[in-house]
Amino acid sequence: MGGMGGKGGVRAQFFAALLPVLSRGHARVSEPWRRRLLGGLTGTVLEIGPGTGVNLAYLPDGVHWLGLEPNPYSHPHLKEALKLKGLAGEILLGQAEAIPLPEESVDAVVSTLVLCSVEDPRRALAEILRVLKPGGRFVFLEHVAAPRGSCLRRAQDFLSPPWAFLGDGCHPNRETLALIQEAGFARVEAEAFTLPLPLVAPHVAGIAWKAGPLAPLPESAFPINPGQ
């Protein structure tokens, strides 16, 4: 899975054609978490790697949506999804490592199945922090590496190179939650769970808040629950 790897060419065209089926399938099995993460967002919302726009269905009316999508062949899907939703929005071409927006300009950033495929996740997270307003939130739903030493983790490590080639840069063994926790957010709340997917069953969903002296952090919404 992924959404930030394509930069044009035949592979980008192929992945843009395949992504609608993959996105709808994942959205079906992860719908409760998507609704929980996206339903309460307000203001200006930046989504990195929106792909075909499946998350637009879960956003409330009234938000101003910005979609940063590096694969230009996905842009027609996004335009159609925006039209169907009736949402004010703008599609941007670019990478998560260099978000083309001013500092402290958005109220929320959304990432679903994206940080697995960015070339430099630490740089992408630094950019997310940069564009968030004080007190803003980063909401994420990502598949993550299985525990070290497990059979699944060994399979992820072994299959990561071909999986990344076939999956538009997706790394099944990326420890994404740890990267988010180390990125400099004021607080990170996350929930661990599994989905019925080969190789990428372990997932996390959560919210990371940027510090803001005039915007106190809300009560916990996603307590970590690794047993779920």
FISE-695580 format. One record per residue (C-alpha): residue number from 1; residue in three letters; y, z, x. Coordinates in pm, 1 decimal. Each point is the difference from the previous one (the first is absolute). Layout:
<nodes>
<node><pos>NUM</pos><code>ALA</code><north>Y</north><up>Z</up><east>X</east></node>
...
</nodes>
This chain:
<nodes>
<node><pos>1</pos><code>MET</code><north>0.0</north><up>0.0</up><east>0.0</east></node>
<node><pos>2</pos><code>GLY</code><north>356.9</north><up>-40.0</up><east>109.7</east></node>
<node><pos>3</pos><code>GLY</code><north>332.9</north><up>-150.9</up><east>-79.5</east></node>
<node><pos>4</pos><code>MET</code><north>220.1</north><up>-17.4</up><east>307.8</east></node>
<node><pos>5</pos><code>GLY</code><north>-193.5</north><up>-218.8</up><east>237.1</east></node>
<node><pos>6</pos><code>GLY</code><north>70.6</north><up>-350.7</up><east>-118.3</east></node>
<node><pos>7</pos><code>LYS</code><north>275.9</north><up>-193.9</up><east>176.8</east></node>
<node><pos>8</pos><code>GLY</code><north>-64.0</north><up>-351.4</up><east>-126.3</east></node>
<node><pos>9</pos><code>GLY</code><north>-253.1</north><up>-271.2</up><east>70.8</east></node>
<node><pos>10</pos><code>VAL</code><north>-343.2</north><up>-77.8</up><east>-139.1</east></node>
<node><pos>11</pos><code>ARG</code><north>-131.0</north><up>358.6</up><east>22.2</east></node>
<node><pos>12</pos><code>ALA</code><north>303.8</north><up>127.5</up><east>-187.8</east></node>
<node><pos>13</pos><code>GLN</code><north>-55.3</north><up>-260.0</up><east>-271.8</east></node>
<node><pos>14</pos><code>PHE</code><north>-367.4</north><up>92.9</up><east>-26.2</east></node>
<node><pos>15</pos><code>PHE</code><north>70.7</north><up>371.4</up><east>-25.3</east></node>
<node><pos>16</pos><code>ALA</code><north>275.8</north><up>-52.0</up><east>-256.8</east></node>
<node><pos>17</pos><code>ALA</code><north>-249.9</north><up>-194.8</up><east>-213.7</east></node>
<node><pos>18</pos><code>LEU</code><north>-266.8</north><up>270.6</up><east>35.9</east></node>
<node><pos>19</pos><code>LEU</code><north>228.4</north><up>301.2</up><east>-44.2</east></node>
<node><pos>20</pos><code>PRO</code><north>42.2</north><up>-11.4</up><east>-380.6</east></node>
<node><pos>21</pos><code>VAL</code><north>-372.2</north><up>60.5</up><east>-52.8</east></node>
<node><pos>22</pos><code>LEU</code><north>-16.3</north><up>272.2</up><east>266.2</east></node>
<node><pos>23</pos><code>SER</code><north>313.4</north><up>173.3</up><east>-127.8</east></node>
<node><pos>24</pos><code>ARG</code><north>-109.9</north><up>6.5</up><east>-363.2</east></node>
<node><pos>25</pos><code>GLY</code><north>-339.2</north><up>136.3</up><east>98.3</east></node>
<node><pos>26</pos><code>HIS</code><north>145.7</north><up>283.4</up><east>205.0</east></node>
<node><pos>27</pos><code>ALA</code><north>263.6</north><up>76.0</up><east>-263.6</east></node>
<node><pos>28</pos><code>ARG</code><north>-273.8</north><up>52.5</up><east>-259.7</east></node>
<node><pos>29</pos><code>VAL</code><north>-182.2</north><up>264.3</up><east>202.4</east></node>
<node><pos>30</pos><code>SER</code><north>316.1</north><up>170.3</up><east>128.6</east></node>
<node><pos>31</pos><code>GLU</code><north>209.9</north><up>-13.8</up><east>-317.2</east></node>
<node><pos>32</pos><code>PRO</code><north>24.9</north><up>379.7</up><east>-58.1</east></node>
<node><pos>33</pos><code>TRP</code><north>153.7</north><up>51.0</up><east>344.7</east></node>
<node><pos>34</pos><code>ARG</code><north>234.8</north><up>-296.9</up><east>-33.0</east></node>
<node><pos>35</pos><code>ARG</code><north>129.9</north><up>130.9</up><east>-332.6</east></node>
<node><pos>36</pos><code>ARG</code><north>46.4</north><up>349.0</up><east>142.8</east></node>
<node><pos>37</pos><code>LEU</code><north>188.1</north><up>-127.4</up><east>304.6</east></node>
<node><pos>38</pos><code>LEU</code><north>219.1</north><up>-267.1</up><east>-153.7</east></node>
<node><pos>39</pos><code>GLY</code><north>71.7</north><up>114.7</up><east>-354.7</east></node>
<node><pos>40</pos><code>GLY</code><north>275.5</north><up>244.7</up><east>91.5</east></node>
<node><pos>41</pos><code>LEU</code><north>198.4</north><up>-207.9</up><east>248.3</east></node>
<node><pos>42</pos><code>THR</code><north>369.6</north><up>-63.5</up><east>-65.9</east></node>
<node><pos>43</pos><code>GLY</code><north>292.6</north><up>-180.5</up><east>159.1</east></node>
<node><pos>44</pos><code>THR</code><north>-52.6</north><up>-261.2</up><east>270.2</east></node>
<node><pos>45</pos><code>VAL</code><north>-367.8</north><up>-37.9</up><east>91.4</east></node>
<node><pos>46</pos><code>LEU</code><north>-115.0</north><up>-194.8</up><east>305.2</east></node>
<node><pos>47</pos><code>GLU</code><north>-362.3</north><up>-112.8</up><east>3.7</east></node>
<node><pos>48</pos><code>ILE</code><north>-135.7</north><up>-118.5</up><east>332.1</east></node>
<node><pos>49</pos><code>GLY</code><north>-272.4</north><up>-262.0</up><east>-17.2</east></node>
<node><pos>50</pos><code>PRO</code><north>-4.4</north><up>-36.0</up><east>-380.1</east></node>
<node><pos>51</pos><code>GLY</code><north>-236.3</north><up>-297.3</up><east>19.6</east></node>
<node><pos>52</pos><code>THR</code><north>-32.1</north><up>-136.2</up><east>-353.4</east></node>
<node><pos>53</pos><code>GLY</code><north>200.2</north><up>276.9</up><east>-167.5</east></node>
<node><pos>54</pos><code>VAL</code><north>-277.9</north><up>201.9</up><east>-167.1</east></node>
<node><pos>55</pos><code>ASN</code><north>202.3</north><up>321.2</up><east>40.7</east></node>
<node><pos>56</pos><code>LEU</code><north>284.8</north><up>-130.9</up><east>-212.9</east></node>
<node><pos>57</pos><code>ALA</code><north>-202.3</north><up>81.9</up><east>-311.9</east></node>
<node><pos>58</pos><code>TYR</code><north>12.4</north><up>372.1</up><east>86.1</east></node>
<node><pos>59</pos><code>LEU</code><north>371.8</north><up>27.6</up><east>75.2</east></node>
<node><pos>60</pos><code>PRO</code><north>230.6</north><up>138.7</up><east>-269.9</east></node>
<node><pos>61</pos><code>ASP</code><north>268.0</north><up>-216.9</up><east>-155.6</east></node>
<node><pos>62</pos><code>GLY</code><north>340.8</north><up>35.6</up><east>156.8</east></node>
<node><pos>63</pos><code>VAL</code><north>-92.6</north><up>10.5</up><east>368.0</east></node>
<node><pos>64</pos><code>HIS</code><north>144.9</north><up>-260.3</up><east>234.4</east></node>
<node><pos>65</pos><code>TRP</code><north>-298.1</north><up>-140.0</up><east>191.2</east></node>
<node><pos>66</pos><code>LEU</code><north>8.9</north><up>-154.7</up><east>347.2</east></node>
<node><pos>67</pos><code>GLY</code><north>-317.3</north><up>-161.4</up><east>131.6</east></node>
<node><pos>68</pos><code>LEU</code><north>-40.1</north><up>-56.2</up><east>375.3</east></node>
<node><pos>69</pos><code>GLU</code><north>-276.8</north><up>-259.8</up><east>26.9</east></node>
<node><pos>70</pos><code>PRO</code><north>-63.2</north><up>-185.0</up><east>330.6</east></node>
<node><pos>71</pos><code>ASN</code><north>-232.7</north><up>-259.7</up><east>-151.0</east></node>
<node><pos>72</pos><code>PRO</code><north>222.3</north><up>-266.1</up><east>-162.4</east></node>
<node><pos>73</pos><code>TYR</code><north>-296.6</north><up>-138.1</up><east>-194.2</east></node>
<node><pos>74</pos><code>SER</code><north>-11.9</north><up>324.9</up><east>-198.3</east></node>
<node><pos>75</pos><code>HIS</code><north>360.7</north><up>-30.2</up><east>-113.8</east></node>
<node><pos>76</pos><code>PRO</code><north>-76.7</north><up>-222.3</up><east>-303.9</east></node>
<node><pos>77</pos><code>HIS</code><north>-246.8</north><up>265.0</up><east>-124.0</east></node>
<node><pos>78</pos><code>LEU</code><north>269.5</north><up>264.8</up><east>38.8</east></node>
<node><pos>79</pos><code>LYS</code><north>258.7</north><up>-204.7</up><east>-186.8</east></node>
<node><pos>80</pos><code>GLU</code><north>-240.1</north><up>-45.3</up><east>-289.9</east></node>
<node><pos>81</pos><code>ALA</code><north>-89.4</north><up>371.0</up><east>-2.1</east></node>
<node><pos>82</pos><code>LEU</code><north>368.3</north><up>96.6</up><east>-6.2</east></node>
<node><pos>83</pos><code>LYS</code><north>60.1</north><up>-238.5</up><east>-289.1</east></node>
<node><pos>84</pos><code>LEU</code><north>-291.6</north><up>142.4</up><east>-199.4</east></node>
<node><pos>85</pos><code>LYS</code><north>113.9</north><up>357.2</up><east>62.2</east></node>
<node><pos>86</pos><code>GLY</code><north>362.7</north><up>-79.3</up><east>-78.8</east></node>
<node><pos>87</pos><code>LEU</code><north>112.9</north><up>205.7</up><east>297.9</east></node>
<node><pos>88</pos><code>ALA</code><north>309.4</north><up>-46.4</up><east>213.3</east></node>
<node><pos>89</pos><code>GLY</code><north>-115.9</north><up>-82.9</up><east>348.5</east></node>
<node><pos>90</pos><code>GLU</code><north>33.1</north><up>-190.2</up><east>322.3</east></node>
<node><pos>91</pos><code>ILE</code><north>-265.1</north><up>-141.6</up><east>233.7</east></node>
<node><pos>92</pos><code>LEU</code><north>63.8</north><up>32.8</up><east>371.9</east></node>
<node><pos>93</pos><code>LEU</code><north>-177.4</north><up>-180.3</up><east>284.0</east></node>
<node><pos>94</pos><code>GLY</code><north>-73.4</north><up>221.6</up><east>298.2</east></node>
<node><pos>95</pos><code>GLN</code><north>-218.7</north><up>257.2</up><east>171.9</east></node>
<node><pos>96</pos><code>ALA</code><north>-28.9</north><up>374.1</up><east>-60.0</east></node>
<node><pos>97</pos><code>GLU</code><north>79.2</north><up>60.4</up><east>366.4</east></node>
<node><pos>98</pos><code>ALA</code><north>348.6</north><up>-148.1</up><east>-50.1</east></node>
<node><pos>99</pos><code>ILE</code><north>108.9</north><up>63.9</up><east>-359.2</east></node>
<node><pos>100</pos><code>PRO</code><north>309.1</north><up>-216.2</up><east>-70.4</east></node>
<node><pos>101</pos><code>LEU</code><north>190.6</north><up>274.2</up><east>-184.7</east></node>
<node><pos>102</pos><code>PRO</code><north>275.5</north><up>244.3</up><east>99.1</east></node>
<node><pos>103</pos><code>GLU</code><north>-69.6</north><up>359.6</up><east>98.0</east></node>
<node><pos>104</pos><code>GLU</code><north>-41.7</north><up>244.7</up><east>-291.8</east></node>
<node><pos>105</pos><code>SER</code><north>13.8</north><up>-273.6</up><east>-263.5</east></node>
<node><pos>106</pos><code>VAL</code><north>-305.9</north><up>58.2</up><east>-222.7</east></node>
<node><pos>107</pos><code>ASP</code><north>-121.0</north><up>288.9</up><east>-214.9</east></node>
<node><pos>108</pos><code>ALA</code><north>-371.6</north><up>-64.3</up><east>49.8</east></node>
<node><pos>109</pos><code>VAL</code><north>-237.7</north><up>-209.7</up><east>206.9</east></node>
<node><pos>110</pos><code>VAL</code><north>-341.8</north><up>-107.8</up><east>-128.3</east></node>
<node><pos>111</pos><code>SER</code><north>-302.4</north><up>-97.4</up><east>208.0</east></node>
<node><pos>112</pos><code>THR</code><north>-342.7</north><up>-78.8</up><east>-143.8</east></node>
<node><pos>113</pos><code>LEU</code><north>-263.7</north><up>-138.9</up><east>235.6</east></node>
<node><pos>114</pos><code>VAL</code><north>263.2</north><up>-106.2</up><east>251.1</east></node>
<node><pos>115</pos><code>LEU</code><north>5.9</north><up>239.7</up><east>296.1</east></node>
<node><pos>116</pos><code>CYS</code><north>-354.3</north><up>-105.9</up><east>87.7</east></node>
<node><pos>117</pos><code>SER</code><north>126.5</north><up>-344.3</up><east>95.7</east></node>
<node><pos>118</pos><code>VAL</code><north>345.2</north><up>40.1</up><east>154.9</east></node>
<node><pos>119</pos><code>GLU</code><north>3.3</north><up>-71.6</up><east>371.6</east></node>
<node><pos>120</pos><code>ASP</code><north>186.7</north><up>320.2</up><east>89.7</east></node>
<node><pos>121</pos><code>PRO</code><north>-43.4</north><up>271.3</up><east>-265.7</east></node>
<node><pos>122</pos><code>ARG</code><north>211.9</north><up>253.4</up><east>188.9</east></node>
<node><pos>123</pos><code>ARG</code><north>291.7</north><up>-241.5</up><east>13.5</east></node>
<node><pos>124</pos><code>ALA</code><north>-48.0</north><up>-84.7</up><east>-368.2</east></node>
<node><pos>125</pos><code>LEU</code><north>11.5</north><up>369.4</up><east>-94.2</east></node>
<node><pos>126</pos><code>ALA</code><north>313.4</north><up>48.7</up><east>210.5</east></node>
<node><pos>127</pos><code>GLU</code><north>160.9</north><up>-286.6</up><east>-191.3</east></node>
<node><pos>128</pos><code>ILE</code><north>-103.1</north><up>153.9</up><east>-332.4</east></node>
<node><pos>129</pos><code>LEU</code><north>168.9</north><up>325.6</up><east>101.4</east></node>
<node><pos>130</pos><code>ARG</code><north>308.8</north><up>-189.2</up><east>110.9</east></node>
<node><pos>131</pos><code>VAL</code><north>58.0</north><up>-181.2</up><east>-331.2</east></node>
<node><pos>132</pos><code>LEU</code><north>-80.2</north><up>299.1</up><east>-223.8</east></node>
<node><pos>133</pos><code>LYS</code><north>289.6</north><up>200.9</up><east>-135.1</east></node>
<node><pos>134</pos><code>PRO</code><north>-0.3</north><up>374.7</up><east>80.2</east></node>
<node><pos>135</pos><code>GLY</code><north>-249.6</north><up>160.5</up><east>-235.7</east></node>
<node><pos>136</pos><code>GLY</code><north>-162.2</north><up>-337.9</up><east>-68.8</east></node>
<node><pos>137</pos><code>ARG</code><north>-373.1</north><up>-41.0</up><east>-28.7</east></node>
<node><pos>138</pos><code>PHE</code><north>-263.3</north><up>-223.2</up><east>155.7</east></node>
<node><pos>139</pos><code>VAL</code><north>-297.3</north><up>-43.9</up><east>-233.7</east></node>
<node><pos>140</pos><code>PHE</code><north>-321.5</north><up>-137.9</up><east>140.3</east></node>
<node><pos>141</pos><code>LEU</code><north>-353.7</north><up>-93.4</up><east>-96.3</east></node>
<node><pos>142</pos><code>GLU</code><north>-203.6</north><up>-109.9</up><east>299.9</east></node>
<node><pos>143</pos><code>HIS</code><north>-360.0</north><up>-26.9</up><east>110.5</east></node>
<node><pos>144</pos><code>VAL</code><north>-63.5</north><up>201.9</up><east>314.4</east></node>
<node><pos>145</pos><code>ALA</code><north>-255.3</north><up>58.0</up><east>272.8</east></node>
<node><pos>146</pos><code>ALA</code><north>-312.2</north><up>196.6</up><east>-84.9</east></node>
<node><pos>147</pos><code>PRO</code><north>-52.9</north><up>329.7</up><east>189.4</east></node>
<node><pos>148</pos><code>ARG</code><north>-80.9</north><up>-42.1</up><east>368.6</east></node>
<node><pos>149</pos><code>GLY</code><north>-373.0</north><up>14.3</up><east>71.6</east></node>
<node><pos>150</pos><code>SER</code><north>-101.4</north><up>-114.8</up><east>-346.8</east></node>
<node><pos>151</pos><code>CYS</code><north>-217.0</north><up>-306.5</up><east>-55.3</east></node>
<node><pos>152</pos><code>LEU</code><north>281.1</north><up>-163.2</up><east>-195.1</east></node>
<node><pos>153</pos><code>ARG</code><north>249.4</north><up>57.7</up><east>281.8</east></node>
<node><pos>154</pos><code>ARG</code><north>-237.1</north><up>-156.6</up><east>251.2</east></node>
<node><pos>155</pos><code>ALA</code><north>-31.5</north><up>-301.1</up><east>-229.3</east></node>
<node><pos>156</pos><code>GLN</code><north>379.5</north><up>-18.8</up><east>-36.9</east></node>
<node><pos>157</pos><code>ASP</code><north>49.2</north><up>11.1</up><east>376.7</east></node>
<node><pos>158</pos><code>PHE</code><north>-267.2</north><up>-265.2</up><east>60.1</east></node>
<node><pos>159</pos><code>LEU</code><north>118.5</north><up>-238.5</up><east>-271.3</east></node>
<node><pos>160</pos><code>SER</code><north>373.6</north><up>47.0</up><east>48.0</east></node>
<node><pos>161</pos><code>PRO</code><north>61.4</north><up>-318.7</up><east>208.1</east></node>
<node><pos>162</pos><code>PRO</code><north>-167.4</north><up>-247.8</up><east>-239.2</east></node>
<node><pos>163</pos><code>TRP</code><north>131.6</north><up>192.1</up><east>-303.2</east></node>
<node><pos>164</pos><code>ALA</code><north>354.8</north><up>-25.6</up><east>135.8</east></node>
<node><pos>165</pos><code>PHE</code><north>-40.2</north><up>-373.0</up><east>59.2</east></node>
<node><pos>166</pos><code>LEU</code><north>-134.8</north><up>-66.7</up><east>-348.5</east></node>
<node><pos>167</pos><code>GLY</code><north>222.7</north><up>255.6</up><east>-175.4</east></node>
<node><pos>168</pos><code>ASP</code><north>343.6</north><up>-110.9</up><east>117.3</east></node>
<node><pos>169</pos><code>GLY</code><north>27.3</north><up>264.3</up><east>270.2</east></node>
<node><pos>170</pos><code>CYS</code><north>-153.7</north><up>289.5</up><east>-195.1</east></node>
<node><pos>171</pos><code>HIS</code><north>-143.6</north><up>282.7</up><east>215.0</east></node>
<node><pos>172</pos><code>PRO</code><north>-267.7</north><up>198.9</up><east>-188.1</east></node>
<node><pos>173</pos><code>ASN</code><north>2.5</north><up>278.3</up><east>261.3</east></node>
<node><pos>174</pos><code>ARG</code><north>373.3</north><up>74.4</up><east>7.5</east></node>
<node><pos>175</pos><code>GLU</code><north>83.4</north><up>372.2</up><east>-39.9</east></node>
<node><pos>176</pos><code>THR</code><north>298.1</north><up>-69.3</up><east>-221.5</east></node>
<node><pos>177</pos><code>LEU</code><north>51.8</north><up>345.6</up><east>-149.4</east></node>
<node><pos>178</pos><code>ALA</code><north>30.4</north><up>153.1</up><east>345.9</east></node>
<node><pos>179</pos><code>LEU</code><north>258.7</north><up>-262.7</up><east>91.3</east></node>
<node><pos>180</pos><code>ILE</code><north>203.1</north><up>83.5</up><east>-311.6</east></node>
<node><pos>181</pos><code>GLN</code><north>-21.7</north><up>372.9</up><east>70.9</east></node>
<node><pos>182</pos><code>GLU</code><north>129.5</north><up>-57.9</up><east>354.5</east></node>
<node><pos>183</pos><code>ALA</code><north>281.8</north><up>-238.1</up><east>-98.1</east></node>
<node><pos>184</pos><code>GLY</code><north>273.9</north><up>259.4</up><east>-56.9</east></node>
<node><pos>185</pos><code>PHE</code><north>4.7</north><up>49.3</up><east>-376.2</east></node>
<node><pos>186</pos><code>ALA</code><north>113.9</north><up>339.7</up><east>-128.5</east></node>
<node><pos>187</pos><code>ARG</code><north>-319.8</north><up>42.7</up><east>-200.8</east></node>
<node><pos>188</pos><code>VAL</code><north>-313.4</north><up>-201.3</up><east>-68.5</east></node>
<node><pos>189</pos><code>GLU</code><north>-226.1</north><up>67.3</up><east>-298.7</east></node>
<node><pos>190</pos><code>ALA</code><north>-319.5</north><up>-202.0</up><east>-28.1</east></node>
<node><pos>191</pos><code>GLU</code><north>-327.4</north><up>-18.1</up><east>-184.1</east></node>
<node><pos>192</pos><code>ALA</code><north>-321.4</north><up>-136.4</up><east>152.2</east></node>
<node><pos>193</pos><code>PHE</code><north>-252.2</north><up>-183.6</up><east>-214.8</east></node>
<node><pos>194</pos><code>THR</code><north>-258.1</north><up>-276.5</up><east>17.8</east></node>
<node><pos>195</pos><code>LEU</code><north>-22.4</north><up>-331.3</up><east>-182.0</east></node>
<node><pos>196</pos><code>PRO</code><north>-310.4</north><up>-216.2</up><east>-50.3</east></node>
<node><pos>197</pos><code>LEU</code><north>89.7</north><up>-245.8</up><east>275.8</east></node>
<node><pos>198</pos><code>PRO</code><north>-208.2</north><up>-104.0</up><east>303.2</east></node>
<node><pos>199</pos><code>LEU</code><north>125.0</north><up>119.2</up><east>339.1</east></node>
<node><pos>200</pos><code>VAL</code><north>338.6</north><up>114.3</up><east>-137.9</east></node>
<node><pos>201</pos><code>ALA</code><north>-110.9</north><up>262.3</up><east>-253.5</east></node>
<node><pos>202</pos><code>PRO</code><north>208.5</north><up>292.9</up><east>138.3</east></node>
<node><pos>203</pos><code>HIS</code><north>353.9</north><up>-2.7</up><east>-142.0</east></node>
<node><pos>204</pos><code>VAL</code><north>307.9</north><up>219.4</up><east>-7.6</east></node>
<node><pos>205</pos><code>ALA</code><north>286.4</north><up>1.8</up><east>-248.4</east></node>
<node><pos>206</pos><code>GLY</code><north>311.5</north><up>204.6</up><east>37.0</east></node>
<node><pos>207</pos><code>ILE</code><north>371.9</north><up>51.7</up><east>41.4</east></node>
<node><pos>208</pos><code>ALA</code><north>206.0</north><up>58.5</up><east>314.7</east></node>
<node><pos>209</pos><code>TRP</code><north>355.5</north><up>126.5</up><east>-40.2</east></node>
<node><pos>210</pos><code>LYS</code><north>292.1</north><up>-61.9</up><east>232.0</east></node>
<node><pos>211</pos><code>ALA</code><north>210.7</north><up>305.0</up><east>78.7</east></node>
<node><pos>212</pos><code>GLY</code><north>334.0</north><up>26.5</up><east>-174.8</east></node>
<node><pos>213</pos><code>PRO</code><north>237.5</north><up>300.1</up><east>-5.6</east></node>
<node><pos>214</pos><code>LEU</code><north>142.5</north><up>-99.9</up><east>-339.1</east></node>
<node><pos>215</pos><code>ALA</code><north>-334.8</north><up>-102.2</up><east>-152.2</east></node>
<node><pos>216</pos><code>PRO</code><north>-250.9</north><up>287.7</up><east>-14.2</east></node>
<node><pos>217</pos><code>LEU</code><north>-363.8</north><up>-102.7</up><east>8.8</east></node>
<node><pos>218</pos><code>PRO</code><north>-183.3</north><up>15.9</up><east>-334.1</east></node>
<node><pos>219</pos><code>GLU</code><north>-304.7</north><up>210.4</up><east>-67.6</east></node>
<node><pos>220</pos><code>SER</code><north>-331.0</north><up>-115.7</up><east>146.2</east></node>
<node><pos>221</pos><code>ALA</code><north>-149.8</north><up>-298.5</up><east>-181.6</east></node>
<node><pos>222</pos><code>PHE</code><north>-294.5</north><up>-98.9</up><east>219.0</east></node>
<node><pos>223</pos><code>PRO</code><north>-179.9</north><up>301.6</up><east>149.9</east></node>
<node><pos>224</pos><code>ILE</code><north>-257.0</north><up>-107.8</up><east>254.0</east></node>
<node><pos>225</pos><code>ASN</code><north>-345.6</north><up>8.7</up><east>-155.3</east></node>
<node><pos>226</pos><code>PRO</code><north>-251.5</north><up>-148.4</up><east>245.1</east></node>
<node><pos>227</pos><code>GLY</code><north>-292.5</north><up>90.9</up><east>-222.4</east></node>
<node><pos>228</pos><code>GLN</code><north>96.3</north><up>-235.2</up><east>-281.2</east></node>
</nodes>
